[in-house]
Amino acid sequence: MNDPTTTQQTEFIWRRLADALHLGGREIDGHYWLLVLIPVLLLGFAYAIWQYVRDSRSVGWAWASLMCSLRLIVYLVLAAVFLLPAMQSWDETKAQSKVVVLFDVSGSMGHRDDIPTEATPADKLPTRQDKVLNLLSDDKLAFLKRLQDKNPIFAYRFGGNLDEDYVVFDNGLV
């Protein structure tokens, strides 16, 4: 009755940032790699620009700009590869319980179980069916609604035999 549903989910991640950094037996958040990567990348950019500004005097601005751009792209690709891009997949399995509610529709539901008092005569006492209806219709208690919030409800009637027809209360349809 509990049919699990499995869905596969995939997400793009930077593994270097997602995994913890191990230093001296301590685990540090992986995002601290950016504190190392960004200054090194900026230093590499500054060095490449400085070199090609100097070389532009001999080869010209057009060639120097092209070569500098290519080197900066290589630095960016190396930085991206250092961060270890990956598609992470995992399976998520969800098993939901089902609640079965049985309603007695036999003649015994017309009986009164309480003891009559002087204030309440026997014919004024609630029957078993009245008590069940009060339980189900009490808005403060919201018995079926609270059950239904987390699980689908399968309601069956029984008397002498179990009724083969049933009602499913699911998704707020009480």
N, C-alpha and C positions, 0 to 999 in steps of 0.2 A: 504494500500500500504506500510505502515511502519510495517513490521513484526519484532518484537523484538526477538532477540536470547538471551536465558538465558543459561549461563554456570555456573556450580557449581565448585568452587575451594576450595581446602583444603590445609592447610599449618601447619607444626609443629611449635609450638611456646613455649617459656617459659613465661607463663603469668606473673610471678612475675617481670620479666625483661621488658615485653612489657607494663605493666600498670605503671602509674605514682605513685610515692611514695608521700603521703600526710603528710607533717610535718609543724605544725604551720600555717595552712591555705595556705601553698604554695605547688605547685606541683613540684616535683623533678623527674628527669629521673629515671626510674626503674632500670637502670643498676648500680645505686649506692648501690643496695642490694649486689652486688659483693664485695664492699668495707667492708661489714660486714661479709658476708658469707666466703670469702676466709681466712681472719685471724682466724675466729672461727674454720674453718676446719683445718687449719695448726696447730692451738693450740691443737685441738683434736688429730691430728696425732702425734704430738710431745709427748703428754701425754700418748697415747696408746703405742707408741714405748718405751718410758721410762719405763712404767709399765712392759711391757713384756720382756725388757732387764733385768730388776731386777728379774722378775719371772723365767727367763730362768735358773738361777742358781739352782732352786729347781726342775723344771719340765723338763728341757732339752731344747736345742735350737729348736728341731723339733716341739715339742708341742707349745712352746712359739711363734715360727714363724707362725704356723698355726692359733693359736688363735689371734695373732696380725693382720694377714691378714684378718681374718673374721671380726674383729672389724673395721678395716679400710674400708672394703667393706660396712659394715653397715653405717658408717659415710658418705660414698659417696652416698649410696642410700637415706639416710635422707636428704642430701644436694640437691639431684636431686628432691626429692618429695617436698622440701621446695620451689624450683623454679617453681613448678606447671606446669609440662609438659602437653601439650594439643594439640589436633588437632583442629584447627580453620577452620570452613567452612563458606563460604559466596557465595551468588549468584550474578553474574555479568550479568546485562542486558544491551544489546547494541541494540539500535534502530538506523537504518540508513535511512536517507531520500533518496528519489529517485527523480531525476530531469527529467522532461518531456520537450523535445525540439520539437517544432512543426515547420515543414518546409512547407511553402506555395508553392505549385507547380501549382497554377492556372495561367491563362493567364495574370493576373494583374502584375506578377513579371517581365514582359517584359517592363513595363512602366517606364518612366523617370520622376522623381519628381523634380529635380533641375531646376532652371531657367537658360536658356542659356545666355551666355555673348558674347561679341565680341571675346574674346580669346577662348571660348569653345562653338562651335556650338551645336545645339540640338542633332545631331546624334552622337556626341562624348561624350555626358554625360553618366555616368554609369546608368544602369538599376537597379531596385530594387534587382534583382537577383545578379548582379555584386557586389552590396554593401554587400549583405549577404555573398557571397563567399569570398570577401575581409576580412570580419570580421572573418570568420572561418579559413582562410588560413594565417592570420597574425601571424607569429612566435613570434613577440614581445608581442603581446597580449595573445596568447595561450588560447583563450576563452574556447574551449572544454576541453583542458587539465586541466585547473584550476578548472573547474566544476567537472571533473572526479576524481580529486585528493581526494575528500572527499565523493563523491556520485556516484552511477551508473547512467548513462544517458540513458533514453529511448527516441529514436528519432522516430517520426511519420511524415508522409507526409499527407498533406490535400490540397484539391482543392475544388471540388464541395462537396465531402464527405471525411470523415476521412478514411485513408487507414488502414485496419486491420492488415497488416504486419508492424512490427516495428523492429528496430535495437537497441541492447543494447551495449553501450560502457562501459566496465567495466575492471578494472585492467590494465590500460595502453593500451588498444586496441582501439585507435582512428582511 
